[in-house]
Amino acid sequence: MFDAGSNQSLATQLLAPVVGGAPVASGRVGAVNLDELPCRLVDDPEVFFAEQPADVEYAKALCRECPVQDSCLAEALERHEPWGVWGGQLLVQGEVVARKRPRGRPRKHPLPEQEAPAAQLLAAKHLAELQAQRTLSKSGSERAA
């Protein structure tokens, strides 16, 4: 659960326990259920530190509906996070950049920007599936109790 008296920022408390493999804190911060945040629902939190541009767009799309998106980005910038997707924005060397460039030499004739819309659709579908699974597992455990 988010500890306002902690030296760790909100984003660190939300994402780092998952990435670092520590137990995931649960509970509520105001109206926000920490267990329902997109960064907590994904199977692989490393997607927020992906190398492939399509994976980065997927991570950014996951953040779009997050209720703590603005504070996540603000705190990442304040902490000078060097890499990753924070608050729906990609940070590279501590700066917000629009798109992740693929490795290697740029194409002479760029492909149309199709990764972002596809990633948004995939992220929305994946989050809906994860939330449905979580709801089913909660209702099953409540019946067992």
PLY file of the C-alpha trace (Angstrom):
ply
format ascii 1.0
element vertex 145
property float x
property float y
property float z
element edge 144
property int vertex1
property int vertex2
end_header
0.00 0.00 0.00
1.18 3.54 -0.72
2.91 5.03 2.29
2.84 8.84 2.18
5.56 8.99 4.84
7.92 6.81 2.84
10.96 8.19 1.03
9.88 6.20 -2.04
7.72 7.94 -4.62
4.27 6.75 -5.66
5.53 5.30 -8.95
8.35 3.47 -7.17
5.93 1.98 -4.66
3.48 1.02 -7.41
5.84 -0.49 -9.97
9.15 -1.32 -8.27
7.74 -4.05 -5.99
6.51 -5.88 -9.09
9.67 -5.34 -11.13
11.97 -6.10 -8.22
10.11 -9.28 -7.39
9.18 -8.10 -3.91
5.68 -8.84 -2.61
3.08 -6.66 -4.28
1.49 -4.21 -1.88
-2.26 -4.10 -2.14
-5.00 -1.88 -0.90
-6.40 1.50 -1.75
-5.04 5.02 -1.95
-8.09 7.23 -1.86
-10.35 5.97 -4.63
-7.50 4.14 -6.39
-7.27 0.38 -5.98
-3.56 -0.37 -6.38
-4.25 -3.92 -7.53
-6.23 -2.61 -10.53
-3.51 -0.33 -11.96
-2.30 -1.39 -15.42
1.31 -1.72 -14.22
0.06 -4.23 -11.64
-2.14 -6.21 -14.02
0.38 -7.01 -16.76
2.04 -10.41 -16.75
5.49 -8.99 -17.49
6.29 -5.56 -16.01
9.47 -5.51 -18.13
7.22 -4.30 -20.96
7.64 -0.83 -19.41
11.37 -1.09 -20.19
11.08 -2.73 -23.62
13.52 -2.40 -26.50
11.15 -2.90 -29.43
9.16 0.18 -30.53
5.92 -1.83 -30.76
6.36 -3.02 -27.15
7.02 0.55 -26.00
3.81 1.71 -27.71
1.96 -1.13 -25.98
3.29 0.00 -22.58
2.33 3.61 -23.30
-1.16 2.47 -24.28
-1.51 0.57 -20.99
-0.89 3.82 -19.12
-3.49 5.88 -20.98
-6.39 4.98 -18.68
-4.36 4.87 -15.46
-5.70 7.11 -12.67
-2.18 7.92 -11.41
-0.70 8.62 -14.86
0.11 12.29 -14.21
1.72 11.75 -10.81
3.65 8.74 -12.14
5.23 10.84 -14.90
5.86 13.83 -12.64
7.61 11.73 -10.04
9.66 9.84 -12.64
10.91 13.16 -14.00
11.58 14.42 -10.48
13.62 11.28 -9.71
15.46 11.63 -13.04
14.42 8.14 -14.16
16.77 7.35 -17.04
14.67 4.82 -19.00
11.28 3.30 -19.43
7.64 4.17 -19.82
6.35 6.22 -16.92
2.94 7.87 -16.87
2.36 6.98 -20.50
5.52 8.69 -21.73
8.80 7.18 -22.88
11.91 8.38 -21.08
15.27 7.99 -22.80
18.28 9.28 -20.90
15.89 11.07 -18.55
14.08 13.00 -21.31
10.57 12.46 -22.65
10.68 11.34 -26.29
7.76 10.77 -28.63
8.79 7.44 -30.14
11.38 4.75 -29.61
13.64 4.48 -32.61
14.47 0.96 -33.71
18.08 -0.14 -33.66
20.19 0.22 -36.76
20.20 2.57 -39.64
16.98 4.50 -40.35
14.95 3.44 -43.38
15.21 5.56 -46.52
11.44 5.51 -46.82
9.79 5.37 -43.40
6.84 3.08 -42.86
3.52 4.70 -41.90
2.99 5.18 -38.17
0.86 2.11 -37.51
2.36 0.85 -34.26
0.59 3.23 -31.87
-3.05 2.45 -32.86
-2.37 -1.29 -32.97
-0.67 -1.13 -29.57
-3.62 0.79 -28.11
-6.07 -1.85 -29.29
-3.88 -4.68 -28.02
-3.39 -2.99 -24.65
-7.12 -2.34 -24.20
-7.95 -5.95 -25.08
-5.22 -7.34 -22.81
-6.24 -5.16 -19.85
-9.88 -6.20 -20.24
-8.84 -9.87 -20.22
-6.64 -9.40 -17.15
-9.37 -7.54 -15.28
-11.89 -10.26 -16.15
-9.50 -12.97 -14.91
-8.92 -11.04 -11.69
-12.68 -10.64 -11.17
-13.25 -14.36 -11.73
-10.47 -15.37 -9.35
-11.76 -12.97 -6.68
-15.32 -14.26 -6.95
-14.05 -17.85 -6.81
-11.98 -17.19 -3.69
-14.91 -15.37 -2.04
-17.16 -18.39 -2.65
-14.54 -20.70 -1.16
-14.36 -18.59 1.99
0 1
1 2
2 3
3 4
4 5
5 6
6 7
7 8
8 9
9 10
10 11
11 12
12 13
13 14
14 15
15 16
16 17
17 18
18 19
19 20
20 21
21 22
22 23
23 24
24 25
25 26
26 27
27 28
28 29
29 30
30 31
31 32
32 33
33 34
34 35
35 36
36 37
37 38
38 39
39 40
40 41
41 42
42 43
43 44
44 45
45 46
46 47
47 48
48 49
49 50
50 51
51 52
52 53
53 54
54 55
55 56
56 57
57 58
58 59
59 60
60 61
61 62
62 63
63 64
64 65
65 66
66 67
67 68
68 69
69 70
70 71
71 72
72 73
73 74
74 75
75 76
76 77
77 78
78 79
79 80
80 81
81 82
82 83
83 84
84 85
85 86
86 87
87 88
88 89
89 90
90 91
91 92
92 93
93 94
94 95
95 96
96 97
97 98
98 99
99 100
100 101
101 102
102 103
103 104
104 105
105 106
106 107
107 108
108 109
109 110
110 111
111 112
112 113
113 114
114 115
115 116
116 117
117 118
118 119
119 120
120 121
121 122
122 123
123 124
124 125
125 126
126 127
127 128
128 129
129 130
130 131
131 132
132 133
133 134
134 135
135 136
136 137
137 138
138 139
139 140
140 141
141 142
142 143
143 144
